[in-house]
Amino acid sequence: MADKIKSSYKFSKSFYDHAITQGKWWSKLYFKLLWGGVMTMRLPAGC
């Protein structure tokens, strides 16, 4: 059972790492479909 939990955790971590960094083709598609593209909002200085 512990192996299944570790495997699931690694898969979900890997999925979100790729989605956030947009390193894979599917992550670019995911980001574009779900969020409407790349965020263009800039944070104010000092944050």
Secondary structure, DSSP 4 states (H G I P E B T S, - for coil): -HHHHHHHHHHHHHHHHHHHHT-SHHHHHHHHHHHSS-----PPTT-
